[in-house]
Amino acid sequence: MIPSLGEAGGEWLSLLVVIVVVFVALPTVGMYREASAHSPRPGAWTAGMCVASAGVPVLGSLLVWLLYTSVEVGR
């Protein structure tokens, strides 16, 4: 049975939005800003960060960031 979107449902929805913003949106926007300034392919890095942070929230973001710094800083 699906619970109704009452007070408890609204709290869970708010919590879900906060989690998505913190774990997916912030790393993705940060990668876009950094890659736009220093990389010839910011779209690829941004898409990779979005997929990685959505798939494996903390570890995925860290791995993409480490990969980005090793590839782009090495140039």
N, C-alpha and C positions, 0 to 999 in steps of 0.2 A: 504494500500500500504506500502510495506517495504522500508524504506529509504536506499539509497545507503551508503556504508561505505566510505564516503568522509571525509573531514576535521572534520566536526561536529561529524560524527559517530566514528571517531578515538578518539576524545576527550571523548566521552561518554564511549567508551570501556576502555580507560585509567582510567577514573574515577571509573568504575566498578571494575577493577582489584585492584585499590588502596583500595576501600571499602572492597572487599573480603579479601585482605591481612590483613587489620587493624582489621576488626571485626570477622574474622573466623580463618585465619591462625595463627596470633600471639597468641591468647588465646590457640589455640590447641597445638602449639609448646611449649608454656609455661607450659601447663598442662603435656605434655609428659615429659618434662625435670624434673619437680617437682615430678611427680609420679614415674618416673624411679629411682629416687634417694631414695624415701621414701616409696613406696607402693609395695606390692607383685603383684598387678594387674594394671600395668600402661596402658595396652591396653584398659581396660574397662573405665578408667577415661579419656583417650584421646578420645575415641570414643564418650563418653558422652559429652565432651566439644565441639567436632566438631559438633555434632547434635544440641546441645543447642545453640551454638553461631551462627549457620546457621539459626536455626528456629526463635530465638528471640535474635537478635544480642547483645545487651548490657546486658539486664536482664538475659538472659540465661547463659552467661558467669559468671556473678556474682553469680547466684544461684548455679551453679556447683562448683565454687570455694569455696563458703561457705560450701556446703555439703562436699566437699573434706577435707577441714580443720577441720570440726567438726568430721568426721569419722576417718581420718588418724592421726590427732594430738591427738585425744582421746585415741589412742593405747598406 
